[in-house]
Amino acid sequence: MKKYELTDETISENGHTIHRIKALKDFGDVKKGDIGGYIESEANLSQDGDCWAYHSAIVYDKAKVLENAKVLNFVSIYNDAEIRGNAEIYGAAKVYNNAEISGNAEVYGFAQVYGYAVVNDYTKVYYNAQVYGFAKVSGLSKICDYAKVYGNAKVSENAKVYGNSEVHDNAEISGNAEIYGNAEILDNAHVEDNAQVFEDAAVCYHAIVGFHEIIRGCEVYS
């Protein structure tokens, strides 16, 4: 038996006709008869698992919400984006292009994940943060405020990137490292352990910043 059906209530989004959904049986925290968000077709939301589109969330184009994932509030999931596992997208966040959100990851606020970016494990991307390009965010890491992670950058373990900072190119942030203020980590630089980079500092080329090092001010560490 299918767990939901498309209703006749529709809206238009970027030229796509999207239908409100209605639950046909109890599953997860959804009860039979509950009205959900909007999808373009059954290809957007799996009939298996406990995945669901709540409130006014919209999923369309070739995007997919699978397994036990949840999309809530006013989020938009489109293009070829995929949300799966126990991931949750809420607030007014957007996930699009070929981005993948999985594991127990959370994307919320006005955050955006796009391009071919991958966000998984227990990571959180929130407020106005952006993760895009081929960037990968994993572990328990957090990307927030107006921070940007892009290119082929990787943020993992318990690292945090926030403020107006940027991590890009092939840079990697790991351990308990923190990047904030207007700091920029680029090229093939690594920031790890308990290091902190903040204010207007930049770490570039093949530099490695680790242990309890602090890079701050207008310092360029290369």
Backbone as a chain_set.jsonl record, in Angstrom:
{"seq": "MKKYELTDETISENGHTIHRIKALKDFGDVKKGDIGGYIESEANLSQDGDCWAYHSAIVYDKAKVLENAKVLNFVSIYNDAEIRGNAEIYGAAKVYNNAEISGNAEVYGFAQVYGYAVVNDYTKVYYNAQVYGFAKVSGLSKICDYAKVYGNAKVSENAKVYGNSEVHDNAEISGNAEIYGNAEILDNAHVEDNAQVFEDAAVCYHAIVGFHEIIRGCEVYS", "coords": {"N": [[0.838, -1.199, 0.0], [0.515, 2.203, -0.826], [2.056, 4.982, 0.838], [1.362, 7.613, 0.642], [-0.498, 10.086, -1.259], [-0.864, 12.161, -4.173], [-2.513, 15.239, -4.083], [-5.192, 17.316, -5.424], [-4.555, 19.881, -4.987], [-2.502, 22.394, -6.044], [0.573, 24.176, -6.778], [2.644, 26.506, -8.567], [6.009, 26.367, -9.466], [8.821, 27.755, -10.678], [7.99, 27.071, -13.276], [7.148, 24.48, -12.908], [4.546, 22.275, -12.045], [3.336, 21.618, -8.932], [2.255, 19.323, -6.487], [0.266, 19.21, -3.532], [0.689, 16.855, -0.861], [-0.838, 13.942, 0.688], [-1.103, 11.854, 3.49], [-1.645, 8.341, 3.452], [-1.555, 6.375, 5.305], [-0.401, 5.512, 8.635], [2.919, 6.316, 9.539], [6.223, 6.584, 10.807], [6.347, 9.75, 12.294], [4.087, 10.597, 11.119], [0.617, 10.724, 10.522], [-2.221, 8.908, 9.255], [-4.042, 10.655, 6.859], [-2.824, 13.067, 7.331], [-1.75, 16.193, 6.02], [0.783, 17.041, 3.821], [3.786, 18.561, 2.487], [4.763, 19.805, -0.739], [5.15, 18.09, -3.822], [6.431, 17.308, -7.088], [6.063, 14.874, -8.43], [5.627, 11.32, -7.777], [8.165, 10.407, -8.0], [9.748, 12.122, -6.623], [9.537, 11.724, -3.886], [10.049, 9.046, -1.848], [8.005, 6.108, -1.588], [8.633, 4.34, 0.288], [10.088, 3.677, 3.566], [10.352, 6.247, 6.165], [10.418, 8.766, 5.163], [9.444, 12.175, 4.464], [7.683, 15.071, 3.313], [7.055, 17.999, 4.872], [4.767, 20.578, 6.033], [5.176, 23.48, 4.173], [7.145, 22.681, 2.492], [8.92, 22.122, -0.571], [9.504, 19.868, -3.229], [10.907, 19.14, -6.249], [11.336, 18.763, -9.861], [14.03, 16.681, -10.65], [14.744, 15.983, -8.148], [15.195, 14.062, -5.099], [13.785, 12.652, -2.175], [14.549, 10.405, 0.23], [14.478, 7.218, 2.041], [14.638, 7.812, 5.434], [14.557, 10.513, 5.519], [13.762, 14.005, 6.161], [12.016, 16.842, 5.054], [11.175, 20.111, 5.753], [9.063, 22.921, 6.778], [9.759, 25.747, 4.92], [11.453, 24.865, 2.924], [13.321, 24.311, -0.144], [13.867, 21.864, -2.508], [15.492, 20.806, -5.292], [16.289, 20.38, -8.852], [18.736, 17.941, -9.334], [19.112, 17.142, -6.759], [19.647, 15.168, -3.779], [18.219, 13.861, -0.88], [18.703, 11.899, 1.891], [18.909, 8.995, 4.117], [18.832, 9.838, 7.524], [18.625, 12.501, 7.318], [17.802, 15.992, 7.804], [16.152, 18.768, 6.526], [15.387, 22.066, 6.996], [13.586, 25.105, 7.941], [14.225, 27.776, 5.812], [15.902, 26.707, 3.986], [17.865, 25.762, 1.057], [18.466, 23.169, -1.248], [20.099, 22.075, -4.025], [20.928, 21.579, -7.569], [23.279, 19.052, -7.937], [23.622, 18.259, -5.361], [24.144, 16.331, -2.334], [22.662, 15.229, 0.612], [22.999, 13.442, 3.541], [23.058, 10.708, 5.981], [22.908, 11.782, 9.318], [22.743, 14.429, 8.937], [22.049, 17.983, 9.134], [20.494, 20.691, 7.577], [19.714, 24.005, 7.674], [17.859, 27.062, 8.497], [18.69, 29.751, 6.449], [20.441, 28.49, 4.85], [22.383, 27.198, 2.066], [22.993, 24.457, -0.049], [24.678, 23.258, -2.764], [25.608, 22.642, -6.254], [27.923, 20.036, -6.622], [28.159, 19.308, -4.043], [28.656, 17.498, -0.959], [27.126, 16.617, 1.998], [27.244, 15.049, 5.031], [27.044, 12.463, 7.615], [27.011, 13.696, 10.929], [26.838, 16.378, 10.515], [26.205, 19.968, 10.514], [24.76, 22.534, 8.704], [24.055, 25.836, 8.62], [22.12, 28.881, 9.361], [23.126, 31.391, 7.269], [24.928, 30.047, 5.74], [26.922, 28.62, 3.055], [27.522, 25.776, 1.082], [29.207, 24.435, -1.552], [30.094, 23.682, -5.025], [32.46, 21.107, -5.3], [32.679, 20.487, -2.7], [33.042, 18.824, 0.498], [31.475, 18.007, 3.479], [31.719, 16.629, 6.629], [31.536, 14.269, 9.435], [31.289, 15.683, 12.664], [31.153, 18.265, 12.072], [30.545, 21.838, 11.729], [29.059, 24.347, 9.784], [28.408, 27.646, 9.559], [26.692, 30.839, 10.078], [27.748, 33.287, 7.826], [29.502, 31.811, 6.426], [31.466, 30.167, 3.844], [32.028, 27.208, 2.069], [33.729, 25.705, -0.448], [34.682, 24.773, -3.856], [37.027, 22.179, -3.942], [37.132, 21.716, -1.3], [37.384, 20.315, 2.051], [35.738, 19.667, 5.058], [35.883, 18.295, 8.203], [35.48, 15.888, 10.928], [35.422, 17.459, 14.045], [35.372, 20.053, 13.307], [34.82, 23.62, 12.882], [33.415, 26.147, 10.919], [32.823, 29.464, 10.55], [31.3, 32.781, 10.946], [32.353, 35.169, 8.578], [34.013, 33.65, 7.109], [35.96, 31.764, 4.659], [36.488, 28.684, 3.029], [38.249, 27.048, 0.63], [39.226, 25.885, -2.708], [41.537, 23.29, -2.524], [41.626, 23.006, 0.16], [41.705, 21.756, 3.573], [39.956, 21.205, 6.565], [40.071, 20.042, 9.832], [39.873, 17.913, 12.818], [39.525, 19.709, 15.842], [39.524, 22.191, 14.849], [38.983, 25.715, 14.291], [37.611, 28.108, 12.152], [37.114, 31.432, 11.54], [35.664, 34.786, 11.709], [36.913, 36.901, 9.198], [38.509, 35.115, 7.963], [40.468, 33.168, 5.619], [40.946, 30.116, 4.063], [42.823, 28.427, 1.791], [43.994, 27.146, -1.425], [46.117, 24.399, -1.036], [46.101, 24.153, 1.657], [46.099, 23.001, 5.1], [44.228, 22.925, 8.061], [44.212, 21.916, 11.331], [43.795, 19.746, 14.263], [43.661, 21.584, 17.25], [43.748, 24.092, 16.257], [43.273, 27.615, 15.509], [42.019, 29.964, 13.231], [41.519, 33.249, 12.454], [39.958, 36.573, 12.371], [41.344, 38.586, 9.856], [43.015, 36.78, 8.734], [44.908, 34.613, 6.526], [45.429, 31.362, 5.271], [47.447, 29.554, 3.208], [48.661, 28.053, 0.095], [50.707, 25.249, 0.64], [50.524, 25.129, 3.323], [50.453, 23.977, 6.756], [48.58, 24.114, 9.579], [48.444, 23.436, 12.928], [48.013, 21.626, 16.072], [47.874, 23.75, 18.822], [47.97, 26.108, 17.54], [47.564, 29.575, 16.684], [46.374, 31.687, 14.274], [46.031, 34.933, 13.285], [44.632, 38.28, 12.846], [45.972, 40.171, 10.17], [47.598, 38.33, 9.133], [49.374, 36.267, 6.864], [49.751, 32.985, 6.309], [51.852, 30.718, 4.957]], "CA": [[0.0, 0.0, 0.0], [1.25, 3.458, -0.851], [1.933, 5.728, 2.094], [0.803, 8.945, 0.391], [-1.014, 10.36, -2.593], [-0.856, 13.556, -4.604], [-3.851, 15.826, -4.086], [-5.461, 18.235, -6.529], [-4.062, 21.211, -4.625], [-1.218, 22.591, -6.724], [1.2, 25.482, -6.922], [3.626, 26.521, -9.652], [7.351, 26.771, -9.024], [9.77, 27.752, -11.798], [7.425, 26.37, -14.419], [6.758, 23.122, -12.527], [3.311, 22.147, -11.276], [3.681, 20.823, -7.753], [1.046, 18.896, -5.787], [0.259, 18.94, -2.091], [0.561, 15.421, -0.605], [-1.665, 13.514, 1.811], [-0.731, 10.526, 3.974], [-2.675, 7.303, 3.337], [-1.418, 5.474, 6.442], [0.528, 5.96, 9.671], [4.328, 5.907, 9.462], [7.055, 7.563, 11.497], [5.509, 10.66, 13.085], [2.995, 11.01, 10.237], [-0.617, 9.971, 10.713], [-3.108, 8.812, 8.108], [-4.839, 11.858, 6.661], [-1.996, 14.279, 7.455], [-1.419, 16.907, 4.795], [2.209, 17.361, 3.811], [4.265, 19.626, 1.61], [4.471, 19.726, -2.163], [6.095, 17.42, -4.701], [5.986, 17.307, -8.474], [5.606, 13.524, -8.765], [6.054, 10.314, -6.807], [9.611, 10.208, -8.137], [10.434, 13.051, -5.717], [9.432, 11.29, -2.491], [9.906, 7.592, -1.818], [6.859, 5.514, -0.909], [9.207, 3.475, 1.317], [10.712, 4.376, 4.673], [9.566, 7.26, 6.867], [10.695, 10.101, 4.606], [8.221, 12.965, 4.317], [7.758, 16.52, 3.088], [6.121, 18.618, 5.814], [4.44, 22.002, 5.951], [5.162, 24.037, 2.816], [8.366, 22.266, 1.793], [8.676, 21.735, -1.956], [10.501, 18.998, -3.862], [10.474, 19.023, -7.639], [12.315, 18.436, -10.898], [14.483, 15.303, -10.474], [15.197, 15.836, -6.766], [14.648, 12.901, -4.398], [13.834, 12.528, -0.721], [14.529, 8.95, 0.369], [14.738, 6.551, 3.321], [13.935, 8.442, 6.563], [14.854, 11.946, 5.483], [12.64, 14.915, 6.355], [12.127, 18.222, 4.582], [10.134, 20.787, 6.522], [8.896, 24.371, 6.728], [9.694, 26.381, 3.604], [12.644, 24.493, 2.159], [13.192, 23.985, -1.566], [14.782, 20.824, -2.962], [15.201, 20.709, -6.725], [17.292, 19.868, -9.795], [19.015, 16.525, -9.103], [19.532, 16.989, -5.365], [19.166, 13.956, -3.098], [18.203, 13.905, 0.575], [18.432, 10.516, 2.305], [19.308, 8.643, 5.477], [18.007, 10.514, 8.524], [18.901, 13.928, 7.158], [16.683, 16.907, 7.959], [16.314, 20.081, 5.919], [14.258, 22.838, 7.507], [13.691, 26.558, 7.818], [14.055, 28.196, 4.418], [17.117, 26.238, 3.307], [17.747, 25.274, -0.318], [19.422, 22.162, -1.702], [19.808, 21.95, -5.455], [21.931, 21.013, -8.475], [23.503, 17.623, -7.68], [24.047, 18.134, -3.966], [23.667, 15.173, -1.579], [22.628, 15.362, 2.063], [22.698, 12.101, 4.039], [23.406, 10.446, 7.372], [22.076, 12.53, 10.256], [23.068, 15.835, 8.692], [20.977, 18.968, 9.188], [20.696, 21.944, 6.838], [18.561, 24.8, 8.093], [17.947, 28.513, 8.373], [18.697, 30.152, 5.034], [21.625, 27.853, 4.263], [22.259, 26.621, 0.733], [23.964, 23.443, -0.452], [24.426, 23.088, -4.192], [26.707, 22.09, -7.03], [28.078, 18.604, -6.35], [28.561, 19.235, -2.64], [28.182, 16.366, -0.161], [27.043, 16.902, 3.436], [26.783, 13.792, 5.624], [27.314, 12.172, 9.024], [26.226, 14.494, 11.873], [27.17, 17.776, 10.259], [25.15, 20.975, 10.488], [25.0, 23.715, 7.864], [22.909, 26.639, 9.038], [22.03, 30.326, 9.185], [23.229, 31.764, 5.852], [26.121, 29.387, 5.2], [26.826, 27.989, 1.743], [28.469, 24.706, 0.747], [28.951, 24.21, -2.976], [31.193, 23.112, -5.807], [32.647, 19.693, -4.973], [33.035, 20.461, -1.284], [32.502, 17.744, 1.319], [31.418, 18.329, 4.904], [31.417, 15.355, 7.281], [31.821, 14.171, 10.859], [30.436, 16.501, 13.525], [31.514, 19.637, 11.737], [29.49, 22.85, 11.622], [29.291, 25.481, 8.887], [27.299, 28.516, 9.919], [26.741, 32.272, 9.827], [27.844, 33.569, 6.392], [30.681, 31.081, 5.942], [31.365, 29.462, 2.572], [32.953, 26.102, 1.822], [33.501, 25.414, -1.87], [35.79, 24.157, -4.59], [37.188, 20.782, -3.516], [37.449, 21.79, 0.128], [36.819, 19.308, 2.947], [35.648, 20.008, 6.484], [35.54, 17.018, 8.826], [35.635, 15.659, 12.37], [34.652, 18.381, 14.88], [35.771, 21.403, 12.885], [33.756, 24.612, 12.762], [33.707, 27.264, 10.019], [31.724, 30.388, 10.795], [31.562, 34.182, 10.638], [32.376, 35.41, 7.132], [35.192, 32.937, 6.619], [35.834, 30.959, 3.449], [37.408, 27.559, 2.846], [38.037, 26.674, -0.775], [40.271, 25.162, -3.45], [41.704, 21.932, -1.993], [41.906, 23.155, 1.587], [41.064, 20.796, 4.463], [39.827, 21.599, 7.967], [39.735, 18.829, 10.573], [40.091, 17.976, 14.257], [38.671, 20.676, 16.519], [39.918, 23.497, 14.309], [37.945, 26.719, 14.087], [37.902, 29.154, 11.178], [36.04, 32.401, 11.72], [35.959, 36.159, 11.305], [37.017, 36.989, 7.736], [39.637, 34.249, 7.602], [40.367, 32.434, 4.357], [41.819, 28.953, 3.939], [42.755, 28.163, 0.36], [45.023, 26.32, -2.059], [46.173, 23.044, -0.473], [46.37, 24.321, 3.086], [45.394, 22.172, 6.08], [44.124, 23.438, 9.432], [43.801, 20.71, 12.052], [43.951, 19.695, 15.721], [42.898, 22.617, 17.96], [44.167, 25.375, 15.699], [42.269, 28.63, 15.219], [42.388, 30.982, 12.252], [40.415, 34.197, 12.526], [40.116, 37.943, 11.902], [41.525, 38.639, 8.405], [44.147, 35.909, 8.408], [44.787, 33.681, 5.401], [46.349, 30.221, 5.267], [47.411, 29.191, 1.788], [49.649, 27.152, -0.5], [50.707, 23.916, 1.244], [50.711, 25.344, 4.763], [49.743, 23.142, 7.713], [48.429, 24.762, 10.879], [47.897, 22.41, 13.805], [48.169, 21.682, 17.519], [47.083, 24.849, 19.392], [48.404, 27.335, 16.858], [46.574, 30.618, 16.427], [46.721, 32.598, 13.195], [45.019, 35.975, 13.429], [44.939, 39.582, 12.272], [46.115, 40.176, 8.698], [48.718, 37.418, 8.861], [49.279, 35.266, 5.799], [50.571, 31.841, 6.686], [51.971, 29.912, 3.73]], "C": [[0.874, 1.252, 0.0], [1.05, 4.227, 0.454], [1.362, 7.132, 1.89], [0.248, 9.018, -1.022], [-0.863, 11.841, -2.899], [-2.295, 14.065, -4.606], [-4.01, 16.743, -5.299], [-5.026, 19.661, -6.215], [-2.667, 21.399, -5.216], [-0.725, 24.028, -6.6], [2.182, 25.375, -8.087], [4.947, 27.058, -9.132], [8.311, 26.633, -10.193], [9.267, 26.928, -12.983], [7.002, 24.944, -14.145], [5.456, 23.17, -11.731], [3.539, 21.159, -10.145], [2.415, 20.567, -6.933], [1.262, 18.765, -4.284], [0.073, 17.431, -1.903], [-0.274, 15.142, 0.643], [-1.301, 12.09, 2.193], [-1.91, 9.563, 3.897], [-2.619, 6.301, 4.482], [-0.466, 6.086, 7.457], [1.93, 5.459, 9.353], [5.163, 6.991, 10.126], [6.2, 8.42, 12.417], [4.343, 11.214, 12.266], [1.785, 10.105, 10.465], [-1.449, 9.972, 9.431], [-3.986, 10.061, 8.024], [-4.052, 13.149, 6.792], [-1.722, 14.877, 6.077], [0.043, 17.33, 4.869], [2.547, 18.531, 2.93], [3.905, 19.351, 0.16], [5.567, 18.963, -2.904], [5.547, 17.449, -6.123], [5.43, 15.947, -8.889], [6.092, 12.553, -7.701], [7.542, 10.01, -6.915], [10.389, 11.08, -7.157], [10.461, 12.585, -4.269], [9.153, 9.793, -2.455], [8.637, 7.167, -1.082], [7.329, 4.564, 0.197], [9.813, 4.315, 2.434], [9.781, 5.394, 5.309], [9.8, 8.663, 6.32], [9.384, 10.845, 4.351], [8.57, 14.422, 4.03], [6.666, 17.151, 3.941], [5.815, 20.061, 5.414], [4.345, 22.492, 4.506], [6.444, 23.719, 2.062], [8.021, 21.835, 0.377], [9.851, 20.92, -2.497], [10.055, 18.797, -5.299], [11.649, 18.784, -8.578], [12.74, 16.983, -10.683], [14.996, 15.047, -9.053], [14.504, 14.661, -6.084], [14.832, 13.031, -2.89], [13.574, 11.062, -0.422], [14.71, 8.502, 1.817], [13.966, 7.237, 4.452], [14.156, 9.946, 6.619], [13.588, 12.789, 5.637], [12.973, 16.287, 5.767], [10.923, 18.974, 5.142], [10.074, 22.288, 6.223], [8.82, 24.882, 5.296], [10.887, 26.031, 2.721], [12.302, 24.194, 0.7], [14.279, 22.986, -1.943], [14.5, 20.613, -4.44], [16.442, 20.354, -7.543], [17.496, 18.381, -9.521], [19.471, 16.258, -7.67], [18.929, 15.731, -4.746], [19.322, 14.097, -1.597], [17.861, 12.506, 1.049], [18.964, 10.253, 3.703], [18.315, 9.226, 6.468], [18.196, 12.026, 8.45], [17.633, 14.755, 7.326], [17.049, 18.257, 7.348], [15.133, 20.914, 6.383], [14.557, 24.333, 7.489], [13.357, 26.966, 6.399], [15.271, 27.798, 3.601], [16.819, 25.766, 1.889], [18.846, 24.271, -0.604], [19.114, 21.898, -3.161], [21.045, 21.549, -6.247], [22.068, 19.519, -8.173], [23.953, 17.368, -6.244], [23.423, 16.919, -3.292], [23.77, 15.447, -0.088], [22.221, 14.008, 2.614], [23.126, 11.943, 5.488], [22.407, 11.114, 8.294], [22.319, 14.027, 10.111], [21.826, 16.713, 8.779], [21.392, 20.204, 8.4], [19.489, 22.813, 7.145], [18.845, 26.297, 8.073], [17.786, 28.898, 6.92], [19.899, 29.559, 4.305], [21.323, 27.29, 2.881], [23.37, 25.605, 0.502], [23.673, 23.131, -1.914], [25.687, 22.676, -4.926], [26.731, 20.584, -6.841], [28.492, 18.385, -4.903], [27.925, 18.043, -1.94], [28.245, 16.77, 1.309], [26.5, 15.639, 4.097], [27.171, 13.675, 7.088], [26.418, 13.018, 9.936], [26.475, 15.99, 11.69], [25.943, 18.676, 10.295], [25.607, 22.149, 9.626], [23.812, 24.635, 8.11], [23.158, 28.147, 8.974], [22.123, 30.647, 7.692], [24.43, 31.116, 5.175], [25.845, 28.766, 3.834], [27.918, 26.931, 1.581], [28.192, 24.343, -0.705], [30.203, 23.766, -3.713], [31.256, 21.617, -5.564], [33.03, 19.53, -3.509], [32.381, 19.302, -0.56], [32.599, 18.126, 2.788], [30.958, 17.077, 5.642], [31.746, 15.399, 8.768], [30.8, 14.922, 11.684], [30.625, 17.98, 13.222], [30.297, 20.538, 11.587], [29.939, 23.971, 10.689], [28.13, 26.431, 9.134], [27.607, 29.988, 9.667], [26.755, 32.535, 8.321], [29.035, 32.853, 5.762], [30.394, 30.365, 4.629], [32.438, 28.38, 2.491], [32.705, 25.658, 0.391], [34.765, 24.929, -2.557], [35.836, 22.678, -4.262], [37.505, 20.696, -2.025], [36.76, 20.694, 0.923], [36.854, 19.827, 4.384], [35.151, 18.763, 7.191], [35.775, 17.031, 10.327], [34.814, 16.683, 13.147], [34.958, 19.833, 14.534], [34.564, 22.316, 12.761], [34.233, 25.767, 11.89], [32.548, 28.238, 10.137], [32.149, 31.838, 10.561], [31.41, 34.416, 9.148], [33.541, 34.68, 6.474], [34.888, 32.11, 5.381], [36.909, 29.877, 3.423], [37.184, 27.056, 1.428], [39.275, 26.066, -1.406], [40.343, 23.723, -2.918], [41.996, 21.946, -0.497], [41.135, 22.129, 2.412], [41.101, 21.307, 5.897], [39.377, 20.368, 8.737], [40.019, 19.003, 12.056], [39.062, 18.867, 14.918], [38.962, 22.089, 16.033], [38.717, 24.419, 14.135], [38.447, 27.788, 13.126], [36.779, 30.17, 11.284], [36.513, 33.82, 11.422], [35.902, 36.261, 9.797], [38.149, 36.116, 7.209], [39.371, 33.502, 6.303], [41.4, 31.311, 4.33], [41.708, 28.484, 2.497], [43.927, 27.322, -0.13], [44.971, 24.901, -1.485], [46.442, 23.064, 1.029], [45.535, 23.379, 3.945], [45.382, 22.909, 7.413], [43.522, 22.31, 10.252], [44.019, 20.846, 13.547], [43.077, 20.755, 16.388], [43.255, 24.016, 17.467], [42.979, 26.306, 15.473], [42.833, 29.63, 14.22], [41.232, 31.966, 12.202], [40.862, 35.608, 12.161], [40.312, 37.942, 10.391], [42.672, 37.751, 7.939], [43.84, 35.005, 7.222], [45.83, 32.578, 5.543], [46.283, 29.635, 3.861], [48.58, 28.289, 1.381], [49.589, 25.782, 0.163], [50.9, 24.009, 2.763], [49.888, 24.365, 5.588], [49.751, 23.867, 9.049], [47.775, 23.753, 11.808], [48.18, 22.659, 15.262], [47.289, 22.801, 18.082], [47.475, 26.182, 18.745], [47.234, 28.287, 16.631], [47.114, 31.541, 15.342], [45.63, 33.663, 13.162], [45.448, 37.257, 12.732], [44.973, 39.524, 10.76], [47.231, 39.243, 8.269], [48.401, 36.458, 7.725], [50.259, 34.161, 6.11], [50.637, 30.91, 5.487], [53.202, 29.027, 3.783]], "O": [[1.853, 1.338, 0.741], [0.001, 4.128, 1.09], [0.928, 7.771, 2.849], [0.486, 8.145, -1.857], [-0.749, 12.668, -1.994], [-3.195, 13.376, -5.087], [-3.084, 16.919, -6.09], [-5.116, 20.546, -7.066], [-1.755, 20.632, -4.909], [-1.494, 24.957, -6.354], [2.507, 24.275, -8.534], [4.992, 28.078, -8.444], [8.585, 25.523, -10.649], [10.025, 26.186, -13.607], [6.54, 24.257, -15.056], [5.292, 24.011, -10.848], [3.892, 20.003, -10.378], [1.61, 21.472, -6.712], [2.296, 18.278, -3.826], [-0.622, 16.793, -2.694], [-0.399, 15.987, 1.53], [-1.201, 11.217, 1.331], [-3.037, 9.923, 4.236], [-3.516, 5.471, 4.627], [0.203, 7.077, 7.163], [2.107, 4.311, 8.944], [4.849, 8.177, 10.022], [5.424, 7.902, 13.22], [3.692, 12.178, 12.67], [1.914, 8.886, 10.584], [-1.388, 10.907, 8.632], [-4.597, 10.467, 9.013], [-4.541, 14.214, 6.414], [-1.492, 14.159, 5.104], [0.481, 17.909, 5.863], [1.706, 19.388, 2.657], [2.876, 18.743, -0.134], [6.755, 19.159, -2.65], [4.343, 17.597, -6.331], [4.438, 15.876, -9.615], [6.876, 12.92, -6.827], [8.117, 9.412, -6.005], [11.56, 10.814, -6.886], [11.325, 13.01, -3.502], [8.137, 9.331, -2.974], [8.243, 7.779, -0.09], [6.512, 4.043, 0.955], [10.027, 5.516, 2.272], [8.58, 5.41, 5.038], [9.415, 9.646, 6.955], [8.354, 10.235, 4.062], [9.612, 14.927, 4.449], [5.484, 16.866, 3.75], [6.497, 20.667, 4.588], [3.544, 21.989, 3.717], [6.791, 24.407, 1.102], [6.963, 21.252, 0.14], [11.017, 21.236, -2.26], [8.942, 18.331, -5.544], [12.793, 18.627, -8.15], [11.873, 16.12, -10.544], [15.61, 14.013, -8.79], [13.38, 14.302, -6.433], [15.878, 13.458, -2.402], [12.52, 10.528, -0.768], [15.047, 9.297, 2.695], [12.736, 7.239, 4.424], [13.96, 10.571, 7.661], [12.49, 12.353, 5.292], [14.068, 16.816, 5.963], [9.787, 18.519, 5.015], [10.919, 22.837, 5.515], [7.925, 24.498, 4.542], [11.28, 26.823, 1.864], [11.164, 23.872, 0.358], [15.465, 23.232, -1.723], [13.375, 20.274, -4.807], [17.504, 20.066, -6.992], [16.522, 17.63, -9.48], [20.141, 15.261, -7.404], [17.849, 15.286, -5.135], [20.402, 14.41, -1.097], [16.828, 11.965, 0.653], [19.414, 11.17, 4.39], [17.103, 9.122, 6.279], [17.948, 12.737, 9.424], [16.531, 14.29, 7.031], [18.114, 18.811, 7.62], [13.986, 20.513, 6.186], [15.633, 24.765, 7.076], [12.337, 26.556, 5.847], [15.628, 28.473, 2.635], [15.686, 25.417, 1.558], [20.007, 24.484, -0.253], [17.988, 21.534, -3.501], [22.082, 21.22, -5.671], [21.069, 18.799, -8.158], [24.597, 16.357, -5.962], [22.309, 16.519, -3.631], [24.821, 15.844, 0.414], [21.196, 13.466, 2.2], [23.508, 12.912, 6.144], [21.198, 11.026, 8.079], [22.123, 14.793, 11.055], [20.706, 16.262, 8.536], [22.51, 20.699, 8.544], [18.354, 22.401, 6.903], [19.927, 26.737, 7.683], [16.87, 28.438, 6.239], [20.32, 30.069, 3.267], [20.183, 26.953, 2.56], [24.534, 25.855, 0.814], [22.546, 22.778, -2.263], [26.713, 22.393, -4.307], [25.691, 19.929, -6.89], [29.115, 17.373, -4.583], [26.815, 17.627, -2.272], [29.285, 17.21, 1.8], [25.403, 15.198, 3.758], [27.573, 14.652, 7.721], [25.203, 13.055, 9.744], [26.329, 16.767, 12.633], [24.809, 18.226, 10.132], [26.702, 22.681, 9.805], [22.674, 24.254, 7.836], [24.232, 28.613, 8.593], [21.267, 30.209, 6.924], [24.893, 31.596, 4.14], [24.709, 28.432, 3.498], [29.083, 27.166, 1.904], [27.067, 23.983, -1.052], [31.24, 23.508, -3.102], [30.235, 20.93, -5.613], [33.643, 18.532, -3.132], [31.304, 18.846, -0.943], [33.659, 18.515, 3.277], [29.911, 16.519, 5.312], [32.176, 16.426, 9.294], [29.596, 14.822, 11.445], [30.288, 18.837, 14.039], [29.18, 20.077, 11.351], [31.056, 24.476, 10.796], [26.976, 26.052, 8.936], [28.651, 30.332, 9.112], [25.872, 32.061, 7.607], [29.515, 33.243, 4.698], [29.255, 30.004, 4.332], [33.604, 28.617, 2.807], [31.587, 25.274, 0.049], [35.79, 24.705, -1.913], [34.811, 21.995, -4.297], [38.08, 19.713, -1.557], [35.699, 20.201, 0.538], [37.864, 20.353, 4.851], [34.107, 18.222, 6.826], [36.203, 18.027, 10.91], [33.605, 16.772, 12.929], [34.817, 20.726, 15.37], [33.437, 21.861, 12.563], [35.323, 26.301, 12.096], [31.406, 27.876, 9.854], [33.234, 32.093, 10.038], [30.466, 33.931, 8.525], [33.994, 35.066, 5.396], [33.735, 31.795, 5.086], [38.071, 30.118, 3.748], [36.069, 26.681, 1.064], [40.253, 25.768, -0.72], [39.33, 23.025, -2.868], [42.556, 20.99, 0.039], [40.057, 21.684, 2.017], [42.131, 21.776, 6.381], [38.41, 19.714, 8.346], [40.361, 20.096, 12.507], [37.874, 18.798, 14.604], [38.677, 23.065, 16.728], [37.599, 23.976, 13.871], [39.556, 28.304, 13.267], [35.61, 29.814, 11.135], [37.628, 34.025, 10.942], [34.961, 35.77, 9.173], [38.68, 36.363, 6.126], [38.226, 33.239, 5.933], [42.588, 31.545, 4.551], [40.611, 28.175, 2.03], [44.744, 26.85, 0.66], [43.91, 24.278, -1.453], [46.953, 22.095, 1.59], [44.42, 23.005, 3.58], [46.401, 23.45, 7.842], [42.451, 21.801, 9.922], [44.38, 21.914, 14.042], [41.878, 20.82, 16.12], [43.079, 25.0, 18.184], [41.847, 25.865, 15.274], [43.971, 30.082, 14.345], [40.094, 31.577, 11.94], [41.985, 35.82, 11.704], [39.501, 37.339, 9.689], [43.229, 37.961, 6.861], [42.686, 34.677, 6.946], [46.98, 32.843, 5.896], [45.213, 29.265, 3.38], [49.367, 27.836, 2.213], [48.507, 25.198, 0.244], [51.382, 23.069, 3.395], [48.79, 23.968, 5.198], [50.812, 24.192, 9.581], [46.681, 23.264, 11.525], [48.545, 23.767, 15.653], [46.08, 22.805, 17.847], [47.322, 27.245, 19.346], [46.093, 27.875, 16.419], [48.196, 32.11, 15.488], [44.449, 33.345, 13.028], [46.505, 37.308, 12.104], [44.112, 38.905, 10.135], [47.75, 39.358, 7.158], [47.301, 35.911, 7.64], [51.467, 34.388, 6.167], [49.619, 30.376, 5.047], [53.466, 28.279, 2.841]]}, "num_chains": 1, "name": "protein.A"}
